[in-house]
């Protein structure tokens, strides 16, 4: 069983989606550790209820970003993780950390990249007036939401949408997209070729 580590900062709905798909047999994976940069993140409670090891690594408790990331790296390594999953983790990882886990970190972003990277992708989409948005699962590189794209899900943007209403509809697709991407990874079906991620038969 391949082991993953999940980094979180908040409520953990994408974490829950992964846990549910492991429980129902769809994902041949084990969540070896859940790491949060916030001690009060509800995601930690979700993980603890499921009997998953949890670690709190707060930036304010570390003398430097390097120390903070070393604590995360140590927890991932100790748990035997092969892949790092960012599920609502609200901190930018350094290039040094990303390079340590080259092509072994995936993230989900609430927009159709490369459009609307960074914070508030849903609000950016509404403000710009696009007719379609969605979510993107991608490998993480040193840029902001700029790594090779694994898969995307499309959501129409309605005339009366707000950032919150669009975010709610995109979140439904996030809960489908992340497990799909993880299943492809677990089965060894993802091949990275430059900027392109090929899905093998």
N, C-alpha and C positions, 0 to 999 in steps of 0.2 A: 504494500500500500504506500503510495507516494505521499510525502508529508509536505504540508504548506503552513506558512505562518501568515496571519492576517493582522494588518496594522489598521487601527481604528482611532477615531477621535470623538464619536458621538453616539447616536442611538443604535447603530449597528444593524440597520434593516438589510443591507447587502450581506453582512455576515450571517444573518438569520436565513437569508435565501440560500446561501451556500450550505449551511448546517442542515436545512430541510432537504436539500437535494442529495446530501451525503446519507441522511437518514433513510430516504426512500430508495436508495440503491442506484440512483442516476450517476452520482459521482464516485469513482473509485479512489477516494482521497481520505486522508486524515488531517484534520486541523490540529497541528502539534502544539501551537501556542497562539494566543491572541494578545497583542501588545497595544497598549493605549498610551497616548501622551497626555491624557486627562484622567485623573483618578476617579472622577465621578461619571465617566462615560457609561451610558446604559448598556453599551455593547459588552462591557466586562461582566455585567450581571447575566446577560444572555449566555455568554461563554461559560461562566461558572455553573449556571444551572444545568448546562449540558456536560459538565465534567471536564471541560477543556482548561488546560493550564493558562493562567493569565499573568501578565507582567505589566506593571505601570512604569513608564519611563517618561518622567516629566522634565521638560527642558529647563524649567526654573530650578530644578534640583541638581542641575549639572553645571560645572564651571564653564563649559564651552559646548559648541555644537558638536565638536569632535567627540567629546565625552558622552554626550547624549546619544549620538549615532552608534558609538561603540557599545553602549548598553543595549541598544536594540539589536545590533549585530550579534553580540554575545548570546542573547536570548534565542535568536533565530538559529544560530549555529548549535547551541546546546540542545535544542529541540530536534535537530536533524532535518531542518527544513530544506527543501529543494527549490521552492518558489516562494516569493514574497507577494502577497496580495494586498493592495491598497484599497480598503473599503471605507471610504469617507475619512481617510487620514488627511488632516488639514495642515500638514507641514511639508515644505519643500525639502526633499532630500538632496544632500550635496552630491557633486559629481564624483567625489571619492567613494561615497557609499554606493551610488548607482553602478560605478565601475566594478566594485567588489562583487556585485550581483548582476553582472552584465547579462542582459536578456533573461533575467530570472526574477524580474519585478513586473507585475501587471497592475494596471490601474483602470478604473472606470470613470468616464467623464460625461457629464450631462449635456452634451452637445455633439453635433456631427463634426468632429475634427476633420480638417484643420480650422474650421470656423469656430470662433468663440472659445478660445482656450482660457485658462485661468479661472478666477472666481466668477460666480453668478452667470454661468453659461446660459441658463434658462432665461434670465432677465435680459442678457445681451441679445438673445434670439428674438424675444418679444419686442425690444426697443428697435431692433434693426428692421423688423417687419418681414422676416422670412416666413415662408409658407410651410416649411417643414423643419423640424429639429429632431432630436433623438438622443441617443447615447452611443459612446464609443468605448470599446475595451481595447487597450493598447499596451504594448511593452513600454517600459519607462526608460527614457534616455536622459541626458543631462539637461535638456531643454524643458520648457513648461508645456506639458501635454503634447509633446512633439514626437514621441516614439512611434515605431511601426504599428500600424493598425491591425488588430486581429479580426474584429467584427464590429458591425454597427447595426442599430435598430432605429427605424424611422418612426416619428410621431408627427402628425399634422399639427400645425399651429393655428388655433382658431381665432377668429376676429376679436373675440372678447376675452382672450386669454390674458392672465396676469402671470408674473413670474411664478407665483405659488401654484396656480392651476396647471400650468405647463409642467412645472417640476413634479407634481403629483403623477401626471400621466407618463412622464419620462421614467419616473421611478419604477413603475410597473414593468417597463421594458428592461430596466437595469437588472431587475431580479430574474429576468429570463436570460439576458445577455451574459452576465458574469458566469453563471453555471455552465452555459454553452461553451464559453471560451475555456473554462477550466477543464471541461471534459475533453476538448480537443487537445489541450496540453497534456493531460494525464494519459491520454492514449497515444502520445507521441506523434500527433498529426500536424503539428505546427512547424513549418520550416521558414526561417527568416532569410530573405534574400535581399540585402540592401534595405530599402525602405518598405519592401513588400513582405507580407506574411502569407505564405502559401499554405493552403489546407490540403493535406495529403489524403488520398483515398484510403 
